[in-house]
Amino acid sequence: MNRFDYVRPSTVAEAVQALGSDPAARFIAGGTNLIDLMKYDVERPGKLIDITRLPLDKIEEREGGLRIGALVTNATLAYDARIRERYPLLADAILAGASAQLRNAASTGGNLLQRTRCYYFYDTATPCNKREPGSGCSAIGGVDRIHAILGTSDKCIATHPSDMCVALAALEAVVQVSGPQGDRSIPFAEFHRLPGDEPSKDTNLAPGEIVLAIDLPAKGFGGTHHTYLKLRDRLSYAFALVSVAAALELDGQTIRTARLALGGVAHKPWRNTDAEALLQGKPATRETFKAAADLILREAKPQATNGFKIELARRAIVRGLEQAAAGTPQSQSDKRIQ
Amino acid sequence: MTVQFSPAAGRDRFVGSAVSRVDGPAKVTGLAKYAGEFAAPDLAYGVVVSSAIAKGSIRSIDASAAEAVSGVIKVITHENRPATSDNPEDYQDAVAPPGAPFQALATDRIVFSGQPVALVVAEDFETARYAASLVRVDYGVVAPRTDLAAQAPESYDPPMKRSGIKPPPEPWGDAETAFDAAEIRVNGQYRMADEHHNPMEPHASTVVVEKDGTYTVYDKIQGVSNTHDYIASAFGLKPEQVRVLNPYLGGGFGSGLRPQYQLFLAMLAAKDLGRSVRVTLTRDQMWSFTYRSEALQTVSLGADRSGKLTALRHDAVQGTSSYEDYQEVVVNWSGVLYDCDNVKLTYSLAKLDTPTPGDMRAPGAVTGVYAIETAMDELAYATGQDPIQLRLKNYTESDPTEEKPFGSKALKECFREGAERFGWSRRNPQPRSMREGRELVGWGMATGIWESMMMQSSAHAVLTADGRLEVGNQTGDIGTGTYTILTQIAADTLGLPLDHVTTKLGDTQLAKAPVAGGSWTAASSGTAVMKACRSIAEQAFKLARGMDNSPLANADFERVVFSNGRIELAGDPAKSVALTDVLKATGTAKLEATGEAAPDKDFAKEYEAYTHSAIFVEVKIDEELGQVRCTRVVSAIAAGKILNLKTARSQILGGIVMGVGSALHEESMLDHRIGRFMNHNLGEYHVPVNADIHDIDVIFVDEEDKANPLGVKGLGEIGIVGVAAAISNAVFHATGKRIRHLPITPDKILADD
């Protein structure tokens, strides 16, 4: 861990100013990821800007939806009565991730900005294009069991580790940011990036920008026709091999609206609107769900040892949609899969 | 089960009961201090720089940027490190395998990934850690060999055998011919994963330089004597110049048996700088020494149609390092467990460019018993026998590898009581026949076995005039409950209340005792404590008898009991005298004695000693999604006398949980291109968490054993042995799919056969 400066602004404007154009400056909120990365020398910030005093810790009503301040903790968000009632998919996804202790500390904004858990990204003894652009990708041809199957490039096969973001993608959240050029909104689908030729860039945040809030639209898929199904190597405190956020609106047995996003499979939460369109108007049957899964995974590409994730994703999509259709969302406390 | 263990002294009052840990309050309140927590006014902090490559050499090392950081005292590398002994034998610790032990910073040669290449010593930890990140190393890289399967063709019979590790017995009968001729044959290859111990407490050493130039060393070690002798010989010090302490361990599982490089480096720096130094390893550095090396195993079983074994072959190739021939007992268990006329067992090593593997809870048995007990399940299906019946059909009351009877073997009771508790009779043996909702249900079982050992140990006891007793020796309590059972034994032997007894461990100033390992501590230290206390009892009795008007004047030692702080005439408690009165009346400030315990040679001549278990497991499997849940475990244990039902149960629970990890979760993944374990943290190296663990039921069956006066056989290892086989067998029962490669992760459930 390197030595760094530390500042603690009290307004957003001061925070944005403190960040300025300094590429070595980092915001810190819960620190659940950044401090790990600093201990591993993956991040070596010259300056830490502690944003925990900014007034961004409220969940507020907004245009029929909710605005979640960037500093709302994962635990507060998951247990908020409005979220549980109106956006249960989001609550479930958060509770599927990390541990109670981490959720108590981690912030909403920080969850969006957490870095990949690729072994090689974390290990400075190995080349990594995300950590050191141009140095090469060690995961390709290496220990690649947990890596991406969709949207990879020959520069990077890392996955985005968040559970919460998978639900936010399915819910069509909007990210509110502020920066030197003022405030702007970023639709969730455009917030995270695929690795392409620049895997060092996880998101489309411009230099100097700060996440202020996440807006949830009015349509939240309350009720029971949703699920967050997370498959992993142990039943808690493990990143997803594959996860599925599914939400449906049904007319009897016919699908009126479908939302579907995957975690653990790509450099960003993976949402395929073509698959959602395919589901629309179809009967809520296993065959329909399989067709959607096939469509999503048509472009999937295995590495040496992660090919199983394609089939696992296919089955997880079908099961997730079955759970959503049946109104039996996956329980996050009893981990038994229905 | 209330066998009186010492006829002429105390009664079982605390021994055999469920006494809570005597060290529990200190641990949960933070009063218990660990090796990396001891302070000194002049303490400096060392941080290890680890090699990025697995094999090759250091071409150059640039520490100038690190040295320039304010607060850095010194950067020690192979280029500037002070000399230590040049005799490789001086680095061989008490449990070292044959070979030349690794010496940190000795040369420019790199022999494993994560090898220490520099120690940065600074005034504070943060400065040392920062400066360590500035050390630049230029390596000459050589392609490492870390793929056991690729190296197996080069495997060899280790020329020097490791002390205390029995090589495979000579074959008997003709296993090849008998296998070819057998009516029923099963033959399988079994693999596991490399596993790392990962105790909660990472390795750490604090070396305090005392004013008189001696060293007080706090080291994470399972027995301070090993650290002490290692330091004295490696650094050319007189034994009395070094005192080693380690009162508590945050788990060891075998990783603390041998002195590790952080100790060597802390000592090197302390001696060099003349000031106290602490070196603590990071969690990822816990992957840079000792691990359970997987083995490539083949088991071939031949049997007649009734299931009687006619041929048994078990071959294993296991990894070791380039510089030591680490060995463990992998295949012998198959020969010890079953009666068969034609047996051949082989064990060989393959060189890998990794650190030397080391003992990890039930070393060798976890590996070998997984293979044989899975193969036996395969044979059960091939012969149409119930797995328990098959094992009974091939049951042996004597050890075929030594042709000696077992001192005790209550394995049949384990089968009976375990099966009954589990409900085994309700099992439909047909694979895929049991289901609950979407989930397939599987029931599997296996046998566990571990050698019951005893080591030469001593213990010292002091009874003071206030009626308080202190006992102790050098061994470590690695979390097993040693403090508690020794306190119980001492209290009962002298008939004292538990809170009048203090047990001290982990200090070289105490009576000599070996490292805590091999499940031998209860038998060894327990017997030594009992003997020391019994000697005090005899002394006290003599004094009591000589007191004026002594109520015991005409008694002899065999006729008295020690109870409630008094010496009483057996059957006539009115005739008694308080121990405190004895010491007071005779003007005795204290009574003390040293007890010596050693293996009973007469017993060993006639008998073999093993603990056994029968493990029954239920799994529920969502086959479509590859999800395996281990929902129920019943483990019936035959381990002689149980000293403390609570800590004993905890030992077995811990072993079972670790067994679940071995079966379903744990895997250190090597990138063979660079010879490096890649998932080197607890987020990515998966040990079971609460959500993975459900009902666990532990049964201790009655077993009387005479290998030592206490009748104990040890519990540290037996809990884990066989668990992976039982789970793997349950997975087969649930799915009809025989997975012969641990851990059984979702991808393996999904894979096509």
Contacts between the chains, C-beta under 8 A, distances in Angstrom:
chain1	res1	chain2	res2	distance
A	1	B	126	7.2
A	1	B	129	5.6
A	1	B	130	6.2
A	1	B	133	7.3
A	2	B	130	5.7
A	2	B	133	6.6
A	3	B	130	5.7
A	39	B	282	7.8
A	40	B	284	7.7
A	41	B	133	5.0
A	44	B	133	7.9
A	117	B	683	7.1
A	117	B	684	7.0
A	119	B	669	7.8
A	119	B	678	4.0
A	119	B	679	5.7
A	119	B	680	8.0
A	119	B	684	6.5
A	120	B	678	7.1
A	122	B	681	7.5
A	123	B	284	8.0
A	123	B	676	7.6
A	123	B	678	6.9
A	123	B	680	7.6
A	124	B	52	8.0
A	125	B	50	7.8
A	125	B	52	3.5
A	125	B	53	7.8
A	125	B	113	7.8
A	125	B	674	8.0
A	125	B	676	7.0
A	126	B	52	7.8
A	126	B	671	8.0
A	126	B	674	6.8
A	126	B	676	7.5
A	138	B	671	7.5
A	138	B	674	7.8
A	141	B	673	7.1
A	142	B	671	4.7
A	142	B	673	6.5
A	142	B	678	7.1
A	143	B	669	4.7
A	143	B	670	7.6
A	143	B	671	5.1
A	143	B	678	4.5
A	143	B	679	7.2
A	145	B	669	7.2
A	145	B	747	7.5
A	146	B	684	8.0
A	231	B	625	5.8
A	231	B	626	7.4
A	231	B	627	6.8
A	231	B	746	6.4
A	233	B	665	6.3
A	233	B	686	5.1
A	233	B	745	5.6
A	233	B	746	7.0
A	234	B	664	7.6
A	234	B	665	5.3
A	234	B	686	4.7
A	234	B	688	6.3
A	234	B	689	5.8
A	234	B	691	7.4
A	234	B	692	5.3
A	235	B	629	7.3
A	235	B	689	6.9
A	235	B	691	3.8
A	235	B	692	5.1
A	236	B	689	4.8
A	236	B	690	7.0
A	236	B	691	3.9
A	236	B	692	7.5
A	237	B	683	7.6
A	237	B	689	5.2
A	238	B	683	7.7
A	238	B	686	6.0
A	239	B	683	7.5
A	241	B	746	6.5
A	308	B	626	7.9
A	308	B	746	7.3
A	308	B	747	3.8
A	308	B	750	5.3
A	308	B	751	6.9
A	311	B	750	5.9
A	312	B	625	7.1
A	312	B	626	6.5
A	312	B	746	6.4
A	312	B	747	7.5
A	312	B	750	6.2
A	315	B	624	5.2
A	315	B	625	5.8
A	316	B	625	6.5
A	319	B	624	6.8
A	319	B	625	6.3
A	335	B	629	8.0
A	335	B	691	4.9
A	336	B	620	7.9
A	336	B	629	7.0
A	337	B	438	7.6
A	337	B	622	5.2
A	337	B	625	6.2
A	337	B	627	5.9
A	338	B	437	7.8
A	338	B	438	7.3
